[in-house]
Amino acid sequence: MSELLDDAPALEVSGLRKTFGDVVAVEDVSFAVRRGGSLGIVGESGSGKTTVAKMITGQERPTAGTIQACGRDRSMPARGGAERRRRGREVQIVFQDPYSSLDPRQPVDRAIDEVLRLHRPDWSAAQRAVRVTELVGMVGLDERQGSALPRALSGGQRQRVAIARALAAEPDVLILDESVAALDVSIQAQVLNLLIDLRERLAITYVLISHDLAVVRQLTETVVVMHRGAVVERGRTEDVLDAPQHAYTRRLRASVPTPGWDLAEVRRALHPAT
């Protein structure tokens, strides 16, 4: 992991804005996450939360505002391969669909080794092999699964591979973009427990992008709620979820399915008549 002052935020964004033509996708978004902390960015589809993640990782360029990761500005595109690799060692992202980010023809161990070859060019093949074995075990996969092709693995196992590949770069910040949303409930619980354990062991910083309030409650300490591109509420996760102050947050919480839930009622809670 990169060097970072103990009192400096691992990630800080200020006044972030993104427009696509005349459409404002993100407006004046600001937050900071301490080193080893965990932040949830919550909102329904179209709220702007994934656009924020893409700006942090450099997939989208901010229209305005600043992004600081590990004490370095990354508001502008990286200049050259060396800076892109350095940024990759600071911030990594795990997407909702791990299969789309894995080469179907490449075994798991080679996929992880590929990341090590990029970020540790001075390591020998033997050193990389040892680290690949460590990473495979760290995310709860065995030797057979570590040499399998992605199609031979379950959805939860592929998500573990995606996490291992992200950790291979030894990032300070890991962004989880709906990373457990597509998993069955039992598998989702296993991956969440893995993520909790990894954060405790590695002191890594999490930014969770999610619409699932139960996942946000389990994995994060603080939360920002986004609606129509703007932050409408922020605070400690338990405070915001247990006693929301903004009307949209209250509607979002009311939309969480409960026994006997009705889809029409959920939609009315999120989108009341005006």
N, C-alpha and C positions, 0 to 999 in steps of 0.2 A: 504494500500500500504506500501511497505517497506521503511525504511529510506534511503535517498539518498542525498548526498551533492548537494547544488544548482548548483555548478559549475562543477560537474562531469557528464559526459555523461550517459544517461540512458542505452545506449547500445554502445559497441565499439568492433569491430573485427579488427584484425591485422594479415596480412600475411596468411589469411585462405587458406588452400589447402586441396583438397579431391581427392583421387584416388580410382578407383575400378579396381584392377589388374593393367593392363598397361594403362587404360583409365584415363586421367586427367579430372575430372568433374569440379573442381574449382581450380583456380591458382592465388595465391597472392592477395586475395580480402581483402580490408581494407576500413572501413568507421566508422563513429561515428554519433550518434543521440542524440541531447540534450534532457533533460527532458521536456516532453510536446511537443516535436517536431514531425515531420513526414517526413519519408524518403521513397521514392519509389525505388524499385529495378526492373528495366525494362529489357526486352529481350524476344526474341521469344522462343518457346519451345526448350528445350535442351541447353539453354544458361547457366544453372547452378544456376539460381536464387532460385529455390525450394530446391536444395541441400544445399544452404546457409541457408535457413530457417530451414531445418531439423537439421543442425549442431547447430544452435542457440538454438533450443528447445530440443536438446539432442537425437533426433531420429537417427542421424548419428554422428559418432565420427570423428573429424578433423584428417587428416593425418599430418597436421602441422598448426601452427598459434595459436592465442589466441582469446578467447571470454570473454568479461567482461560485465556483466549485473548488474546494481545497485551497481557497485563498487566491485563485487565479480567475481572471475574467475570461468568459467563454461566450460573450454576447455576439461576437463576430465569428464567421467561419474560420476553421483551422487553416493555418498556412503550412501546407506541406505534410508529408507522411509522418515525420517525426512528431509534430504537434498532434496529429490525429491519434497516434499511438499513445502519447502521453495522456490525452483526454480520455482515451479508452481505459487507461489504468486508473483514472479517477472516477468515472461514471460508466456503469453498464446498465443494460435494460433487459428484462425478461418479459416476453410478450405473452398474450393470451394463448396463441396457437404455436406450441413449440415445433410442431411438425414442419411448418412453413419456413422455419429458420434452420432446419437441419437438412443436410444433403442426404437424400434417401439411399444413395449408393455408398455412403461413408459410414463405417462402423463408429460406435460411440467413442472409443479410445482415440481414433484418428481425428475425430471432430474436436476433441479437447486438446489433443497434441497440436492441432493447427493453430489454436489460440496461443499456446505456449511458444510456438515457433515465431509468432508475430511479436509477442511482448517480451520474450526471453531469448533473443537471438544468440546470446553468449552461452546458453546452456547446451550441453551435449545431449545426444539422443537418450543416453542412459539416465541423465538427470531428469529429462522430460518424462521418461517412462515412469520413474518413481513418483513424480508429481501427479501424473495422470491417475495412477493407482490410488494415491491419496485422495484426489478429488472424487473419483468414483465411489470410494468408500465413504467419504464425507457426506455425500448426498444419499447414502443408503442403498447403493446398487452393489451387486456382487460381481465377481470376475466374469461370469458368463454374460451378464447384462452389459458389462463394460465393453465387450467385444462384439455385441450384437448390432445389427442394422436397426434404424429407427422403426421400421415397419414391424419388427419382431417384439417391440415393447408396447406396453399399455400407455394410455394417455398420461397417467401419473408418473410413470417411469420416464417418458420423454420429457416431461416438465422438469424432472430431476436432472436430466442431461442438460437441459437449457440452463438451469441454475449452475451446474458444474462448469459449463463453458463460460458463463459470466464470471464466476469466481476465479477461473484460471487467470484472468487479468489482474486479480487482486485489487479490485476497485474499492475506493472509500465509500462510494454511494451506489446502491443498487435500486433501480427503479423497477417496480413490479406493476406492469400495465395489465390489469385484469388477469393476473397470472394463474389464478385458480378458478376463474369463472366457468371454464368449460369442463371442469372435472366433476365426477360423481361426489356426493357429499362425503362418503367415507374416505375416498382418495384425497379430496380437498382437505380434510382434517389432517391426514398424514403429511401432506405437503406444508400446511400451515405450521404444524409442530416442528417440521424440519427447519422452516424459515426462522421460527422463534429460537431454536437451538443454535442455528448458525449465527444469528445476530449476537447471542450471548457469548459464543466462542470467539468470534472474529471482530467484535466491536464495529461491525459494519453499519452504515446508515441506510435506512430504508425509506423510500418514497413509494407509497402504495396508491395506485390509481384504481379506483373501484366505485361501483354503485352498490355493492353489497355491504350493508352496515354491520352485519354480524362479523364479516371478515375484517373490516376496519376496526371494530372494537377489539378483536382478538390480537391484532398485529401492530397497532399503532398507539402512540402516546398522545399525539396532538393531531388535529384535523382542521382542514379548511373545506368549506362547503361552497361549491361553485354553481352558479345558475346564470344561464345566458352569457357566459364568458367572464363573469365577475365573481369575486369572493363576497358572499353574503353573510358568512359567519365563520368564526375561527375560535379555537381554544383547546383545552384538554379534551381528549376524545370522550371520556365518560361524561364530562359536563355537557358537551354539545349534544351527545346522543341521548342523555337522560333528561336534560332540561333545555331543549333547543329554544333559542330566543327569536329566531327569524321565522316568518311564516312558511317560507319554502322548506327550511329544515324540518319544521313540524310536519309538513305534507310529505316530505321524503320519508320520515320515520313512520308516518301513518300508512305508507304504501308497502311496508314490509309484510310479506305474506304471513298469515297466522292460520291456525286450524279453522277450516270453513271459510277461507278467504274467497273473495269474489273479484275477478279481473276487472269488471266494470267499476267496482268501488275503488280499486287501486288507481285506475285511470282518472276517476273523478277527484281523488285525493291529490294527485300530482297536477292535474290541469282543471282546476275549478272554473266554472262559468264566470265570465267577466261581463 
